[in-house]
Amino acid sequence: MAVTEANTTDFAPQANQMQDTPDSRPVAGILFLLLATTLFPVQDVIIKSLSGGYAVHQIVFWRGVFALPIVAVIAWYDGTLWPLRLGSIPLQLLRAAAGFSSYLVYYMALAAIGLAETAAITFSTPIFVTVLATVFLGEKIGLFRWFAVFIGLGGVLVIVQPGAGVFEPAAVLALIAAIAYAISIITTRKLGKRTNGGSMTLFTLVFFIAAGAVLGLIFSNLQTGSPHPSLAFLYREWAAPSQRDWLLLLALGGISGIGFFSLSQAYRLAEASVVTPFEYTYLPWSVFWGWMIFGSLPGYSTWIGLSMIVGAGLLIVFREAVKGRRLVRRKGLGILRQR
């Protein structure tokens, strides 16, 4: 989920607003971004491997617990740990709830379908951001970007294949994850300069921990006979992790912290228009790990849809860059920002 909390990076609102300076280091920024896109698919692999024995809300809870101190250290390093600048509490709650919902349904989808299919559908986030921005932010979209939107939505339909005999309902969960993530991005834009990356991320992580605990209390006491992996992942009771699984949960927190830091550095050192296209390197890693660990490769329809979604996303990024670099710096369209 990714999810692109895709907007400004969690620790880089200031970086997205920076002016062109001699300190800009695009190569270093790209390398940090590539580090993040290498790490986050490993997180997907760990969670998919744990989905058969643990509840998704339990994994979300422990990931948040282990990530919180790492993120706090990064926020301290960035100078955004204290004082907290939350701006609008209702908007922060909406942003956190949208991000949590996106993360939750993303991994529910991942329990049933492949890494590549789930990631490809979720990478339609910039398309939904573009559409929602016209409604909630009053942004004007020309024919060029509308063309990109329709190409991207067509790519989603090619992968999801509604009405087809091979239709998998979990693909809809991945689509919901993309829409929820787009809502979190729009909310971040609405918050604007009233908050900062450290405050937003810490607030979101605390929300993830609390929401994971609440869902654990609710769904652990409900019974369902559904054999579908996504529903089983949601309704399963919490279980005591083995020593190996504790290490995997700890690794999730470490990956999150290092990944957040890498994204922060990427968007601090380079323009969003430079580094955002490299977020799509997440997809080949998803294909690779899906093949190596789970022995699955995407079908031809997924490759076609994936190409259409990536092409549409890059068209949107390109168009924003052409329309004005200040716009791109302020309102980057990355997908991984809230993974």
Backbone torsions as a table, in degrees:
resi	resn	phi	psi	omega
1	MET	NA	58.1	132.7
2	ALA	-115.1	104.9	112.2
3	VAL	2.6	27.8	-121.6
4	THR	-59.5	NA	NA
5	GLU	NA	115.6	-136.2
6	ALA	-140.2	104.4	-129.1
7	ASN	148.1	-107.1	166.0
8	THR	-116.3	154.3	176.5
9	THR	-66.1	156.2	-174.4
10	ASP	-59.9	-27.9	179.7
11	PHE	-117.8	20.1	-174.2
12	ALA	-134.2	36.7	174.6
13	PRO	-63.4	-38.6	179.1
14	GLN	-65.9	-37.3	-179.0
15	ALA	-65.7	-36.7	-179.3
16	ASN	-70.7	-16.2	-179.5
17	GLN	-100.0	1.6	-172.5
18	MET	-69.4	153.3	177.8
19	GLN	-88.0	163.5	176.0
20	ASP	-65.4	122.4	-179.0
21	THR	-136.0	161.8	176.9
22	PRO	-63.3	-16.4	-178.6
23	ASP	-77.6	-11.4	-179.0
24	SER	-63.6	128.0	-177.5
25	ARG	-128.1	85.3	-174.0
26	PRO	-61.7	-37.2	-178.8
27	VAL	-64.3	-44.9	177.9
28	ALA	-62.7	-40.0	178.7
29	GLY	-61.9	-43.3	179.2
30	ILE	-64.0	-40.5	-179.8
31	LEU	-64.4	-41.1	176.5
32	PHE	-64.4	-39.6	178.3
33	LEU	-63.5	-41.9	179.1
34	LEU	-65.0	-33.0	175.3
35	LEU	-62.5	-43.6	179.4
36	ALA	-63.5	-43.7	-178.0
37	THR	-72.0	-16.3	173.7
38	THR	-81.8	-36.0	-176.2
39	LEU	-77.5	-45.6	-171.6
40	PHE	-62.9	-35.9	173.9
41	PRO	-63.0	-29.0	175.6
42	VAL	-65.3	-36.9	174.9
43	GLN	-60.0	-41.9	178.2
44	ASP	-61.2	-41.8	-179.9
45	VAL	-61.6	-45.2	-178.6
46	ILE	-62.0	-46.2	-176.8
47	ILE	-68.0	-39.7	177.5
48	LYS	-63.2	-38.1	-179.9
49	SER	-69.9	-26.7	178.8
50	LEU	-87.4	-10.8	-171.2
51	SER	-68.2	-16.1	180.0
52	GLY	-84.3	-13.3	-175.8
53	GLY	-125.8	-10.6	-176.6
54	TYR	-131.8	161.9	177.6
55	ALA	-83.9	146.7	-178.9
56	VAL	-61.7	-36.5	-179.3
57	HIS	-71.0	-28.6	175.1
58	GLN	-67.3	-42.1	179.2
59	ILE	-65.8	-42.9	177.5
60	VAL	-59.9	-42.4	-179.4
61	PHE	-60.8	-53.1	-175.8
62	TRP	-70.7	-33.3	174.7
63	ARG	-60.0	-44.0	179.3
64	GLY	-64.7	-41.3	-179.5
65	VAL	-61.8	-44.7	-177.6
66	PHE	-76.6	-27.2	-179.8
67	ALA	-80.0	-28.0	-172.7
68	LEU	-55.9	-50.7	180.0
69	PRO	-64.4	-33.9	179.0
70	ILE	-66.3	-44.3	179.3
71	VAL	-66.3	-36.3	178.1
72	ALA	-62.9	-40.0	177.5
73	VAL	-64.5	-41.8	178.6
74	ILE	-63.7	-42.0	178.5
75	ALA	-63.7	-38.7	176.6
76	TRP	-63.2	-43.4	178.3
77	TYR	-60.6	-37.8	-179.3
78	ASP	-79.6	-11.3	-177.3
79	GLY	79.4	19.9	-178.4
80	THR	-116.5	14.0	-179.3
81	LEU	-73.6	-42.6	-177.5
82	TRP	-150.3	141.3	-1.5
83	PRO	-76.1	150.3	177.1
84	LEU	-67.4	136.5	176.3
85	ARG	-119.9	94.2	-175.1
86	LEU	-92.8	-20.5	-177.4
87	GLY	67.4	-119.0	-179.6
88	SER	-89.1	117.6	178.2
89	ILE	-62.7	-45.0	177.5
90	PRO	-57.5	-40.9	178.3
91	LEU	-67.9	-37.7	176.6
92	GLN	-62.7	-41.6	178.6
93	LEU	-64.6	-42.9	178.4
94	LEU	-63.0	-43.2	179.0
95	ARG	-61.8	-46.9	-178.6
96	ALA	-66.0	-41.4	-179.9
97	ALA	-65.1	-40.5	178.4
98	ALA	-65.8	-42.2	178.4
99	GLY	-64.5	-42.0	178.8
100	PHE	-63.7	-44.6	179.3
101	SER	-61.3	-42.6	179.1
102	SER	-61.2	-46.8	-178.9
103	TYR	-62.9	-43.3	-176.1
104	LEU	-63.0	-52.2	-175.8
105	VAL	-73.3	-26.3	175.7
106	TYR	-59.5	-46.7	-177.4
107	TYR	-80.7	-22.4	168.7
108	MET	-64.7	-40.1	176.7
109	ALA	-65.0	-40.6	-177.0
110	LEU	-63.8	-26.3	178.3
111	ALA	-67.0	-21.5	-174.2
112	ALA	-112.5	-28.4	-178.3
113	ILE	-124.4	172.8	-172.7
114	GLY	-70.7	161.9	178.4
115	LEU	-59.6	-45.5	-175.7
116	ALA	-65.2	-44.3	-179.5
117	GLU	-63.4	-45.1	-179.1
118	THR	-63.1	-47.3	-178.8
119	ALA	-64.7	-41.1	-177.7
120	ALA	-61.4	-45.3	179.6
121	ILE	-64.5	-41.3	-178.0
122	THR	-67.4	-26.6	179.3
123	PHE	-73.4	5.5	171.0
124	SER	-81.3	1.2	-178.6
125	THR	-49.4	-48.9	-179.7
126	PRO	-57.3	-28.9	178.8
127	ILE	-66.5	-45.2	179.4
128	PHE	-71.1	-32.3	174.7
129	VAL	-60.8	-44.2	-179.8
130	THR	-59.8	-44.1	-179.3
131	VAL	-68.0	-47.9	-177.5
132	LEU	-65.9	-30.3	-179.6
133	ALA	-64.3	-28.6	178.2
134	THR	-69.4	-31.5	-175.9
135	VAL	-86.0	-47.8	-170.4
136	PHE	-98.2	-19.9	-179.3
137	LEU	-115.8	-5.3	178.7
138	GLY	70.5	18.8	179.3
139	GLU	-73.9	142.7	-179.8
140	LYS	-96.5	133.9	-178.6
141	ILE	-116.9	127.6	178.9
142	GLY	-84.6	179.9	-177.9
143	LEU	-61.6	-34.2	-178.5
144	PHE	-60.5	-48.0	-177.8
145	ARG	-74.5	-32.0	174.5
146	TRP	-63.0	-37.8	175.7
147	PHE	-59.4	-44.6	179.1
148	ALA	-62.8	-39.3	179.4
149	VAL	-60.9	-46.2	-177.9
150	PHE	-68.7	-35.0	176.1
151	ILE	-63.6	-45.4	-179.7
152	GLY	-64.3	-43.2	177.9
153	LEU	-64.6	-35.5	174.9
154	GLY	-62.3	-39.1	177.0
155	GLY	-62.6	-39.5	177.0
156	VAL	-61.5	-44.1	-179.6
157	LEU	-64.7	-35.9	178.7
158	VAL	-62.6	-38.8	-179.4
159	ILE	-77.4	-46.5	-175.9
160	VAL	-69.1	-39.3	179.3
161	GLN	53.4	58.8	178.5
162	PRO	-63.4	138.2	179.7
163	GLY	86.1	-9.6	-179.5
164	ALA	-83.3	160.1	179.9
165	GLY	-66.4	-22.7	-179.1
166	VAL	-95.4	10.2	-176.2
167	PHE	-61.4	132.6	178.0
168	GLU	-116.1	116.8	-177.2
169	PRO	-55.7	-27.9	-179.3
170	ALA	-62.4	-23.8	177.5
171	ALA	-63.4	-31.4	177.0
172	VAL	-66.3	-34.5	177.0
173	LEU	-62.1	-40.7	177.6
174	ALA	-63.4	-37.1	177.7
175	LEU	-67.1	-41.6	176.5
176	ILE	-61.6	-37.5	177.7
177	ALA	-60.0	-42.4	179.3
178	ALA	-64.3	-41.6	-179.4
179	ILE	-68.0	-44.2	178.8
180	ALA	-62.2	-39.1	179.1
181	TYR	-65.7	-37.9	176.7
182	ALA	-62.1	-37.2	177.4
183	ILE	-63.9	-39.6	178.7
184	SER	-65.1	-33.8	178.5
185	ILE	-67.5	-46.8	179.2
186	ILE	-60.1	-39.5	178.5
187	THR	-64.5	-38.8	177.3
188	THR	-62.1	-40.9	177.6
189	ARG	-63.1	-39.7	179.3
190	LYS	-64.3	-36.2	178.7
191	LEU	-65.5	-37.2	175.7
192	GLY	55.9	-131.4	-174.9
193	LYS	-85.6	2.3	-179.0
194	ARG	-74.4	-9.4	-179.1
195	THR	-137.2	-178.2	174.7
196	ASN	-138.3	171.0	-173.8
197	GLY	-61.7	-43.3	-179.5
198	GLY	-62.4	-45.1	-179.7
199	SER	-63.7	-43.2	179.9
200	MET	-63.1	-44.1	-175.5
201	THR	-69.2	-42.6	178.8
202	LEU	-64.1	-42.5	178.0
203	PHE	-60.7	-44.1	-178.5
204	THR	-65.0	-42.2	-179.9
205	LEU	-64.3	-42.2	177.7
206	VAL	-62.5	-39.6	177.1
207	PHE	-62.7	-43.2	179.4
208	PHE	-58.9	-44.7	-178.7
209	ILE	-63.3	-47.8	-178.2
210	ALA	-65.0	-44.9	-178.5
211	ALA	-66.7	-37.8	177.1
212	GLY	-61.9	-41.0	179.2
213	ALA	-65.7	-42.8	-179.6
214	VAL	-64.0	-45.0	178.5
215	LEU	-63.9	-33.0	176.5
216	GLY	-62.6	-41.4	178.6
217	LEU	-66.7	-35.3	-177.4
218	ILE	-76.4	-55.9	-169.7
219	PHE	-81.2	-20.4	177.7
220	SER	-69.0	-18.9	-178.8
221	ASN	-103.5	6.9	177.9
222	LEU	-106.1	146.6	-179.6
223	GLN	-111.6	138.9	174.9
224	THR	-142.8	139.2	178.5
225	GLY	-96.9	10.4	-176.5
226	SER	-67.0	130.4	177.6
227	PRO	-85.6	-3.1	-175.9
228	HIS	-68.9	131.5	-175.5
229	PRO	-58.9	-35.0	-178.4
230	SER	-66.5	-45.4	179.1
231	LEU	-69.7	-37.8	177.3
232	ALA	-62.3	-36.8	178.4
233	PHE	-64.0	-32.0	-179.1
234	LEU	-82.2	-43.0	-171.4
235	TYR	-87.0	-9.5	-174.9
236	ARG	-64.9	143.0	176.4
237	GLU	-72.1	156.1	176.2
238	TRP	-67.1	143.2	-179.7
239	ALA	-128.0	152.2	178.1
240	ALA	-73.5	118.4	-178.8
241	PRO	-67.5	147.3	172.6
242	SER	-74.5	172.0	179.5
243	GLN	-59.8	-41.6	178.1
244	ARG	-62.0	-42.9	-176.9
245	ASP	-72.1	-30.8	172.6
246	TRP	-59.6	-41.1	178.8
247	LEU	-64.3	-38.6	178.0
248	LEU	-66.0	-41.5	177.9
249	LEU	-64.6	-39.6	176.3
250	LEU	-63.2	-39.3	178.1
251	ALA	-62.5	-35.4	177.4
252	LEU	-59.5	-44.2	178.1
253	GLY	-63.5	-41.7	178.9
254	GLY	-64.1	-43.2	178.3
255	ILE	-61.4	-42.2	179.4
256	SER	-60.8	-48.6	-177.8
257	GLY	-62.7	-47.4	179.8
258	ILE	-66.9	-38.7	178.6
259	GLY	-63.2	-44.0	177.0
260	PHE	-59.7	-44.4	-179.7
261	PHE	-62.2	-43.1	-179.4
262	SER	-62.7	-42.3	177.1
263	LEU	-64.2	-40.7	177.9
264	SER	-57.8	-48.8	-179.2
265	GLN	-65.7	-38.4	-179.6
266	ALA	-58.3	-47.8	-176.5
267	TYR	-83.9	-10.8	173.3
268	ARG	-80.1	-35.6	-172.4
269	LEU	-93.0	-16.4	-176.2
270	ALA	-144.0	161.3	178.5
271	GLU	-67.0	147.4	177.4
272	ALA	-58.7	-36.2	-179.3
273	SER	-66.3	-21.8	179.1
274	VAL	-84.0	-45.2	-171.1
275	VAL	-92.2	-28.2	-176.2
276	THR	-55.1	-42.9	179.1
277	PRO	-57.6	-27.1	-178.5
278	PHE	-75.0	-10.8	175.3
279	GLU	-63.5	-23.2	-179.4
280	TYR	-72.0	-8.6	173.3
281	THR	-68.4	-10.5	172.2
282	TYR	-57.5	-35.9	-172.7
283	LEU	-68.3	-47.4	176.5
284	PRO	-61.1	-32.6	175.8
285	TRP	-65.4	-38.3	177.9
286	SER	-63.2	-41.0	177.3
287	VAL	-63.7	-44.6	-177.8
288	PHE	-61.8	-49.9	-177.1
289	TRP	-69.7	-33.9	176.1
290	GLY	-61.5	-37.2	178.9
291	TRP	-76.0	-44.7	-175.2
292	MET	-69.1	-44.1	-172.5
293	ILE	-92.3	-41.5	-172.8
294	PHE	-110.3	-1.8	175.9
295	GLY	66.1	28.5	-178.6
296	SER	-120.8	140.7	175.1
297	LEU	-124.1	145.3	-179.5
298	PRO	-63.3	148.3	173.9
299	GLY	-77.7	173.0	-176.4
300	TYR	-61.6	-35.2	-179.5
301	SER	-65.8	-35.4	177.2
302	THR	-65.6	-41.2	178.6
303	TRP	-62.1	-41.4	179.5
304	ILE	-64.9	-49.8	-179.7
305	GLY	-62.8	-40.4	178.8
306	LEU	-60.1	-44.1	179.6
307	SER	-62.1	-40.1	179.5
308	MET	-66.5	-41.1	-179.6
309	ILE	-66.7	-46.5	179.1
310	VAL	-62.3	-43.9	178.9
311	GLY	-60.1	-43.0	178.9
312	ALA	-64.6	-43.2	179.0
313	GLY	-61.8	-42.7	179.3
314	LEU	-67.7	-35.3	175.9
315	LEU	-61.8	-40.9	179.5
316	ILE	-65.8	-45.4	177.8
317	VAL	-60.8	-44.5	-179.9
318	PHE	-61.7	-42.1	-178.0
319	ARG	-66.6	-39.7	177.9
320	GLU	-65.0	-37.5	178.6
321	ALA	-64.9	-40.6	179.6
322	VAL	-66.8	-38.8	-177.1
323	LYS	-71.5	-20.6	178.5
324	GLY	155.6	122.1	-176.6
325	ARG	-64.2	-29.6	179.0
326	ARG	-63.6	-38.0	178.5
327	LEU	-62.9	-42.7	-178.5
328	VAL	-67.3	-40.5	179.4
329	ARG	-62.1	-39.8	-174.9
330	ARG	-79.3	-29.8	-171.3
331	LYS	-133.8	55.5	179.7
332	GLY	-58.6	154.1	-174.0
333	LEU	-112.3	30.6	-177.8
334	GLY	-63.3	161.9	-176.2
335	ILE	-106.4	-25.0	-168.3
336	LEU	-92.5	2.2	-163.0
337	ARG	-64.7	-20.2	-176.3
338	GLN	-124.2	28.4	179.5
339	ARG	-64.3	NA	NA
